[in-house]
Amino acid sequence: MGRMNRRTPFSAIGCLVSVFVLLITGCARKCLDTELMRIAALDKRIFMKNGGWCWFQDERAIIHKGKLIIGSLAGSGGGDVKLAVFDLSLGLDLGAVILEEKLEQDDHNVPALYARPDDSILAMYARHGKTLDTRHFYRISEPGNPLKWGPVKIFDHGPKNWLTYMNLYYLPSDKTLYCFYRDGASFQPYYMISENHGETWQAGGHFITHGLEGRHRPYARYTSNGKDRIFFSFTQAHPAAYKPGCSIYFAAFGQGSFTKQMEAISRI
């Protein structure tokens, strides 16, 4: 279809088309409002009271063996690390468990979850950097029972290496479980690795730097194809702190290395 000439005269047909579009738009809006009202009237299920999330941890909820398992952090009462379990096939709330009482009232501390090959669940969390705590905390449930948990284990990163934001992803190709997090001293993304599905851990290293003058915080989000790649997008800083405007970059990680090209896909 050719480009419309900017001098095309106004026509009665154009006027009728405009009226028709307005009528259709009005009908669509009415239908949409009706649908929204129907959705709002549906039964809403509360899985956990006094629980919250932050945007930068994953997976915060998983489905494993027909059960929905949800991690959270209590917004009042001292900041309990909590976990709720719901049986999807039975439509039954199986209850909730506190993984750690009064950790810290901060939604940065929400646990990341990982289903291990023996049907146990790994939950990993940390205090936010404002406490200057240099430790990862983690617990492993009994196989097949996400309401029964083993003792708290600790990985200490050493002086001045406080941290936040847990992200757990396993790559079968590497036979490695990765935990991506933000280092509190540098404000930049780091990772650690486990070769036994979270029983023990070792430091991985620093893998994103912002390349800017001054102190800035890249914000990263992660996902995986569940085989041989972990994909992540990130900014080079906090958008409110970097006045020229942050870009959003995308890259992939697998078999111990990154894609060579990190592409800026937009600016915010």
Secondary structure, 3 states (H helix, E strand, C coil): CCCCCCCCCCCHHHHHHHHHHHHHHHHHHHHHHHHHHHHHHCCCCCCCCCCECCCCCECCEEEECCEEEEEEECCCCCCCEEEEEEECCCCEEEEEEEEECCCCCCHHHCCEEEECCCCCEEEEECCCHHHCCCEEEEEEEECCEEEEECCCEEEECCCCCCEEEEEEEEECCCCEEEEEEEECCCCCEEEEEECCCCCCCEEEEECCCCCCCCCCCCCEEEEECCCCCEEEEEECCCCCCCCCCCEEEEEEEECCEECCCCEEEEEC
